[in-house]
Amino acid sequence: MLQTETKPKHYQKVIRADRWARRLITFGGYGIIASIVAILLFLAYQSLPLAKNAAIKTLFTFPASQGPSKALLTGIDPFQEIFYILDEAGHVQFYQTAGTKPLSEAQLPLSGNEKILAAAKGSLSSELFAAGTDSGRIITAEVRFQLDYSESGRAVIPSLSVKEIWKIPAAGKAASSNAASSDTLPDHVEKLAFSQNEDGSRFYAWVDHQGALWVRSYDAEEEVDYLHPLSQYLGESSVTALTISNHGENLVAAAANGIMRWFDLKDLEKAALRDEWSISNGPASALSYLLGDQAVAIGTAAGAVEVWFPVRTPSNLMKFRQIHSFRSHSAAVAQIYHSSRNRDFLTIDAEGAAQLHYSTTGKTEVQFPRPEFSIAAGAFAPKSDGILLVDAQKRFTLFRLDNPHPESTVKALFGKVWYEGYPGPEFVWQSTGGSDEFESKLSLIPLIFGTLKGTLYALLFSVPIALLAAIYVSQFAPFRLSRIVKPTVEIMAALPSVVIGFLAGLYFSPLFEQYLMSTFVFLILLPLIFLAGVAAWRAVPESYRMKIRPGFEVLFIIPVILIALQASASLGHPVENFLFRGNFQQWLYTTWGITYETRNSFVVGFALGFAVIPIIFTVSEDALSNVPKSLTSASLALGASRWQTVRRVVIPAASGGIFAAIMLGLGRAVGETMIVLMATGNTPIIDFNPFNGFRAMSACIAVEIPEAPVGGTLYRVLFLTALLLFVFTFVLNTLSSLVGERLRKKYARF
Amino acid sequence: MEMLQKDMEKMAETAHPEIPVEFSALAGERIVIETTELDFYYSAESHALKKVNIRIPYRKVTAFIGPSGCGKSTLLRCFNRMNDLIPGSFLEGKVLIEGEDIYKNGIRLEELRKKVGMVFQKSNPFPMSVWENVAFGPRVNGITNKSELEEMVESSLKQADLWKEVKDRLQASALDLSGGQQQRLCIARTLANKPDIILMDEPASALDPISTGKIEETINELKEEYTIVIVTHNMQQAGRISDYTAFMMLGEMVEFDTTKKIFTNPREKMTEDYITGRFG
């Protein structure tokens, strides 16, 4: 303490400045670490919801029993404020989810004791349904939820409107004659499937009391009805379940003997059998087409839940195949409902147990709490954010469904997934499609592959050039030359990658395509001519050779390169004519099945390599130059030639730095965005073919983030991609430091 | 200081090239290295050696002494053309080894340096094993036969008095040896090339007295078979190990004679002043 008092003022000033400088530097250092950690945490925070499992929460249970009639159908408005149930007596009761009493009631026009036997919804966008009665009538009606802002705030006002009432054809009319004669019961609808497409055309499929299967296609444009009896396809076995696809083009019917049949209804004037197959776990007891109209969820009498969809066979036929099987029910599956937003579907068994499944991933996401009474009907909320279950006592339970990213399981992101329409499980990246029913295919493997492919080609091109250049400049080049080369290469690093990408994509790739053959000839010819040049050089008497100042031998390479260039330019066409029948690209395609894209991996490898060369060059040149002169002197003094010295002493001693240089270059190539974006076709395919493009992770983020809805699955998957990239480069850099450090310890203790 | 300045000027006059340096002491010796009017420039402005004439006798130890920067290391490096590595440097005059001008066109540096080995001031083993260090020279000169190499490594290490200490760890990194051992390893590495001449550039300056003693012992044994030229800062060392001594000053050769003569009765006043420690 005494000392500080006696210190001169100036000295105290120095100490204070020192302290501040130390604080500032410490703050800067920790700041960098903190910001990196913050980026990492932010990326993780954004992508973490992908890993969240589906969760349900019981929002509301309404215990009142409203009359003895059995509930058949239920539905809810998009705000989950009002829901309705249709019972077998034709009552449509509206309830408020927040209330305890029925809000209002409407009635389908039924006569006398007429009862509804079957009801089915027929639209993805509205609460349109069809109800088949025991007197053979099918009533099509729609529940509307109208928004009213007039009074205090928003109110949802429900209403029922009947669209169409018609009678099914009398039994036997179109069926076999002996069946008709024995018929005494009134016609009625046993099972019913219904769908209305966006043109307003309606498709009904039903089974009458005789077990006959019918389809009625109503053409809304022409206002014509077509009736198709389909019993002739059925054989002896009765129909146990029916489903019509959401756009009415397909019908799948299950028979009691386990045989499934797929009918094509696309042509309204006829219904054609397209496929027939059998399922093994007992006859299907419930069926539902899922969103997308490809996959059919099948619930069997034994409780099995499966998803099947048609797959193209080698003979170009579409055949249904089982794709997934889900967790089984302990009783026969009675009902299946599908979401109108994604590939979720709900299975309900005869004992009242309900499960939620996601078709694409093959995952059973939720098992619902078992109610006291069996469930009579269920419905997805229109936004798929809630599920309404109605039990036999007309008690309702509304669940909030929190399942924002059902399609992004680890398996879907990193494994092969069998998507609808594909011949088998594949890695597919296709984030957006033409319709709302499109299913995002978000496999990261093609992107990771693309990044690695681009990096590989870039490094194949750049590592040899950069390292050889670094060796030359640091060990052989005369000072006057290296003084020019080093800053020039460093300026190369300052070139904006968008410029390189632009040049590569728009100028270089067409040029490369034009001189494709010449390029290959050049690659083969250059080493040959070079070797010839070396041989010629050796033939020159030593006394002449010794006159060249060391380091300037490089000038002799220039004519060699020029000769190789000229020769390959003139040889390109003859070679193409001679070896590849005049068209290399055609030859590639016909012989190897390889397609040639103008913006291909060759071009990217070149352009990306151009961006990577300065980094590898600069860092490895430094490492090579920093090898102590005492080592090179020792080697030279022992009679080693310059090349022997470089190979045996300098390169091993600099290996740590060279490794670090390559790793840094690798990191740069992995993270590079603009070049891979502009110079490739950005096709997310997995193919090593250098004449194809690829889609790199970085480019994918750049391309897709503007069109990804905030908080959506794509948005989060892109953040996950960013996180992966971050981890990738982080690991690469750490690895390069660690290995570099080890090599330095091994070779460079001076 | 003033005195010193004067002395140096005077010396520069007396050692003028026109007055030939006396080599009578070498009567009867076979001359291995001979320079005539050797000038060396690090650059056009930096004239490091001025008209140096020197003769190095066969299988004797010749020491170069002189104050820092006097050009003794530069001269040494002219004998195996290590100065060639310095960009911008050039040389005038002649260096003859065994009568052959080593600066003429057509000289293969690799062969020259194999014949004229060099041990540096600071030990500089390669970051390899002991064995690989010693075998380096023979290997780069084209010997691949393993048993031949083994033999060379062993005999070289024995000659450098290192064999007993490292024979059990030939595969250990050379960098794990002590400083003195590293320097003797460098000597062994040079010996493995079977040179005729060994140039030593202050080989013991970075070592403790015990290690220095060992190096000196080694040198004493080696002079039976090799011509040794050693640059040293250490008067006593020069006195102990060398047969002949050359005293250099400001790039010029001041005096050359037998070591005994230089240390007891030098011809030049400058030499005496330096030897007795009046400057340097």
Interface residues (C-beta under 8 A of the other chain):
Chain A: P478 F479 E542 S543 M546 K547 P628 S630 L631 T632 S633 A634 S635 L636 A637 L638 G639 A640 S641 Q644 R648 V649 P652 A653 K746 Y747 A748 R749
Chain B: N80 M82 L85 P87 G88 N105 G106 L109 E110 E111 L112 R113 K114 G117 M118 F120 K122 N124 P125 F126 P127 M128 F136 G137 V140 N141 S173 L175 C186 R189 T190 N193
